[in-house]
């Protein structure tokens, strides 16, 4: 094992301190956006660019286990 988390293959968190008023505004905005979500039962027949699919998969693969 290495001497640091980076040596062990982990990427250290680059933590950003956000002022409380901005955190509250972000939380409100996120809540408002999430409260408008709806289920989808009808889908478009338009083609999706392959790069879009690949980026979605790459993004999902970055989620912590």
C-alpha positions as CSV (number, residue, x, y, z in Angstrom):
1,X,0.0,0.0,0.0
2,X,1.1,3.6,-0.6
3,X,1.6,6.4,1.8
4,X,-1.5,8.3,0.7
5,X,-5.0,7.7,-0.6
6,X,-3.8,9.0,-4.0
7,X,-1.1,6.3,-4.1
8,X,-3.9,3.7,-3.5
9,X,-5.8,4.8,-6.5
10,X,-8.3,7.1,-4.7
11,X,-8.9,10.7,-5.9
12,X,-9.0,13.1,-3.0
13,X,-12.0,15.3,-2.6
14,X,-11.4,19.0,-3.6
15,X,-13.7,20.4,-1.0
16,X,-15.3,23.8,-1.6
17,X,-16.7,25.8,1.3
18,X,-19.9,27.4,0.1
19,X,-21.6,30.3,2.1
20,X,-24.7,29.3,3.9
21,X,-27.0,31.6,1.9
22,X,-25.7,30.1,-1.3
23,X,-26.2,26.5,0.0
24,X,-29.8,27.4,0.9
25,X,-30.5,28.9,-2.6
26,X,-28.9,25.8,-4.3
27,X,-31.0,23.5,-2.1
28,X,-34.2,25.4,-2.9
29,X,-33.4,25.4,-6.6
30,X,-32.7,21.6,-6.5
31,X,-35.9,20.9,-4.7
32,X,-37.9,23.0,-7.1
33,X,-36.4,21.2,-10.1
34,X,-36.9,17.7,-8.5
35,X,-40.5,18.4,-7.5
36,X,-41.3,18.8,-11.2
37,X,-40.0,15.4,-12.2
38,X,-42.5,13.0,-13.8
39,X,-42.4,9.5,-15.0
40,X,-42.1,9.0,-18.8
41,X,-44.2,6.4,-20.5
42,X,-43.9,7.8,-24.0
43,X,-40.6,8.0,-25.8
44,X,-39.4,9.8,-28.9
45,X,-38.3,7.8,-32.0
46,X,-35.5,10.3,-32.6
47,X,-32.0,8.9,-32.7
48,X,-29.7,9.7,-29.8
49,X,-26.1,10.5,-30.7
50,X,-23.8,7.7,-29.7
51,X,-21.5,10.2,-27.9
52,X,-24.5,11.2,-25.7
53,X,-25.0,7.6,-24.7
54,X,-21.3,7.0,-24.0
55,X,-21.1,10.2,-21.9
56,X,-24.2,9.1,-19.9
57,X,-22.6,5.7,-19.2
58,X,-19.2,7.3,-18.3
59,X,-21.0,9.7,-16.0
60,X,-22.9,6.9,-14.3
61,X,-19.6,4.9,-13.8
62,X,-18.2,7.7,-11.7
63,X,-20.8,7.2,-8.9
64,X,-19.3,5.9,-5.7
65,X,-20.1,2.3,-4.9
